[in-house]
Amino acid sequence: MLADFPVGGDLPVRRLGFGTGGLVGPGYWGPRHDDPERSVALLRRAVERGVTLIDTADNYGPDVAEELVARALHPYPEGLVIATKRGVVRTGPDVRHIAGRPEELRAMCEASLRRLRTDTLGLYQLHRLDPDVPMADQLGALLDLQREGKIRHIGLDSIDADELTRAQEIAPIASVQNRYNLLDRAAEDVLELCEKQGTAFLPWFPLGNGTLTGDAGTTLAAIAARHGATPGQIALAWLLHHSPVLLPTPGTGSPAHLDENLAAAHIALTEGDLALLDALA
C-alpha cells in the first residue's frame, strides 16, 4: 500500500487522485455528457474507491467542473481535499487568456468558494503566472486570501525551477502542477526541487493526453503484459514509483477507465521494469 502524501504538511491524501478535466467537453468547453448525472456518479465512484484528492479548475467548462464536484460530493467527507485553480479565463473551446491581477484573483477565489459550496479551499493553485503582473502581487493576493482563511494552501501550475525558487521566497508553496509523464520529463529539475523541499507535484497529462494508454511502444507493452496490466496502468505505476512527491490525478469520463487507473496503485514494478522504463525518456 502506498503511503499517503501530506500536502502542505497537514493534508494527507492518497497519491493517486482524480482530475475533472475529463468531465468537460473538447477544448475544456461545456459539459462532456448531456446528462450531468453521469459525471456526478463518476465523482462519487472515485471517492467510494478511495480517492481523497480531487483536482479541478474554475475554467473547466468554465464553471462546469466545479459545479459538478459540489453537486456530487457536497457535503464533503472528512479527509477529502478539493484542489482548484484560477488565473485563466476561458472564452471558448481552447480559447483563453491569463488574468493575474490581485482583484481578479480575489474575485475568482470568491466565485470558486460559492460554486464549491465551501468556506475554505484546501489547495488553491495559480493556473498560470501572469507575465504582466509582478509575481509578488499575484502571490500577495493569495497570501491575503490564506490569512483570511479562504484558502489553506497555495500551489503553482506550469512553472520552471527558477520561478519556483523565487515564489518560495514570497509565499509557502505546497504544490506544483506541471506537465510530466513517462515520455515527457522536461520538468525533471522542478520535480527534483519539489523532492528536496517536500512539495507535492501533481503531473498533468500523466497519461500523455492519451498517448500512453494505447500502443505506446514495445517496451511499455511488454512490461504491461508481464503484469497483466494495460500500458496506461504501467505509466501511472511508473509515476508512483519514480518519486514519492508525484501525485497523478488522471481524468476520465468512463467508470471502467476510472477503475483501471486506480488499480495502477497496486502494481509493484521491479527494479528491472523501472530501469527499462526510465530509459524511455
N, C-alpha and C positions, 0 to 999 in steps of 0.2 A: 504494500500500500504506500503510495506517495505521501510524503509529509505535506501538511498544509503550509502555505506561504503567508507570512504576516505583512500584508500591505500597510505601509506606513508604520510598521512595528506593532500595530494593535488591531488590525482587521484580518484575522486568519481566513483564508479562502482555499478551496481545493484548486489545484493548479490547472485543471482543465475546465474552462468556463464555457459560456455560450455567448456568441455575438449576434446582435439583432440585425445586422446588415442584410441577412438573407430573408428578412420578413418584409422588405420593401421592394418596389419594382425596379426595373432596369434604370441605371443611372441614379440609383437611390431616390427615385421619384415615385410617389404614390405607394399604395399597398401592393404586396406581392399577390395576395389572394383576394378574390372578390368577397369571400366570406371571412371576416376577421376572426371568427371562432376557430378557424384552422390554426392561426398564429397563436391565439390565446391558449389553445390546447397544447401546442408545441412548447411554449414557455413553461406551462405548468408541468409538462412531462420532463423538461430539463431539470427543474427543481426537484421533482419527485425522484429523479435518477441521481440526485446528489450534487448537482451544480450549485455552487454558492457565490459565483461571480457572474453577473450579467453585464455585458459590455454594450452600451448603446450610444446614441448621439442625437442632439436636437435636430440636426439637418438630415437625418434619415427619414425621408418621406416628403418634405420635412414634417416634424412633429409626430409622424405616424408611429415610429418605433417606440418612442417614449410613452405615448398613449396606450399602445398595446401592452407594454410592460406593466403599467399601472392597472389596466383592465384585468390582466391575467393574474397578477401577483400581489396586489394590494388588498388587505394589509400585509406587509412584507413579513415573512417568517424570520424569527431571530437567527442571526448569522448570515443572512443573505446580503451581499454587497452589490449595490447598483452603481456602476461606473458610467458616467455620461460625459459627453464632450460638447464644447461650444467654441465659437470663434470663426465658424464658417457659415455663411448664409447661402442657401441653395435656392436658385430661382427657376430651375428647370432640370430635366434629365442631364446629368453630367455638366451642369452649368452652376458655377458657384463663385463667390468672392470671399476674401478673408476680411473679417471685421474684428479688430482687436482693441478699439478704443475703450477705456475703462467704463464709460457709461454704457457702451454696447454689451460688454461682458457682464455687467451687473444685470442689465435687462434680460439677457439670455439666461442667466442663472435663475432669476426670479421666475421666468417662464417655465424652465425645466422643473423647478420645485412644484409649480402648480400642476403641470402635466403628470408628474410622477407622484403627486399627492403625498409629499413628504416635507418635513421642516428642515431636514439636513441631507445633503448628498454625500454618500460615503467617499467617493472618489470623483473628483471633478477635473477633467483634463482639457488643456488648451489644445484645440484640434490642430491649429497651425499658429505659429508665431506670425504676427502682422509685421511685415518689414517696414511699414510706415509709422509704427508706434514703438517707442523705446521699450525694450524688454522689461525694464524696471517698472514702467507704468502698467504694463499688462499683468505682470505678476503681483504688482502692488494692489491691483483691483481684486485679485484672487485672495491675497492675504487679508484684505479688508473683509471679504465675504467669510473667510475662515475665522477671523476674530469674532464675527457676528454669529458664528455657529451655523451658518448656512451651508458650508462645505466642511468636510472633515479633513480630507487630504487632497493635495494638488498634484496633477500629472501633466505631462507634455507629450505631444504627438509629433512625429516626423521632425526630429532634431538631430544635429550632429554632436559629436563628443564635446567640442568647444562650447557649443551653446548650452549643453547640459551643465558643464562646469561653471559657466557664467550664471546660469539660472540658480544653481545651488548656493551661490553666494548671496542671492537675493531672497530665496524662499526655500523651505524644505520641500524637496521634490520626491514624492512617494512612488511615482511610476513613470515609465516611458513607454510610448506606443509607436514603434517603428515597423516598417516592412521588414520581414525576416522569415526565412524558411530554409528548408534543406538545401535548395539550389540557389538561394539569394541571400548571401551573408554580407552584404555591403555594410551593414550596421554592426559588424562584429566588434569594432572598437567601442561603440556605445554599449553593447552588451557587456564587454569586459569592465567598463566603468561602473555599470549597474551592479555587477557581481562584487566589485570591491566595496561598494557602498551599501549593499543590501537593498537596492532599489528594484522594484518589480519591473519586468519588461514584458509587455503584452504585445506579441508579434502579430501585426496584421498581415492578411494573406498568408496564414500559416500553412495553407494547402496550395499556395501559388495561384490563388484565384481559380482553382480547379485543375491546374496543370499537373498536380501531384496525386490526383485521385484516379487517373486512368492509366494509360500506358506511358509511364514516366521514365522508362529505361529498364534494361535487363537486370542491372544490379538491384534496383529497388524491387522489381518484380520477383526476383529470385529470393530475396530476403523475406518478402511478404509471403511467398509460397511456403517457405520453411516454417513460418509461424502460423500458417493457416489464416492469414490476415489479408487485408487489401493494401495497395500501395499508400493510400491516404492514411490508413491507420499507422503504418510504419513511419510515415513522415511526421505524424503527430507524436508518436512514441520517441522518435529521434529528438524532437524539441525538448520533451520532458527529461530525456537522459542527458542532453547536451549541456544544460545549465540549470541549476536549482532556482534561478530567478525568472526563468521563462514561464509565462502563464498564457498559453494559447487559448483563444476564445473563438474557435471556428463557428461560423454561422451556417444555417441551412433552413430551408422551408419544409424539409421532409422528416417525419418521425423516424423512418428507417435509417436515414443518414445521420440523424442525431444520435441514435443508439450506436451506430457504427463508430462515430467519432469518439463517444465517451468510452467505448470499450478499449480504445487505444491506451488508456491509462493503466491497463492491466497487462500490457505486453512488456516482457522483460527482454530487452535486446542484449546480446552477448558482446563481449569485447571485440570479437571478430566482426560482428554486424556493424558495430559503431565505427570501426576502422574503415570498413568499406563505404559506409555512408558519409563519414567525414571527408573521404577522398572525392566525393561527387561535386563539391563546391568548385 
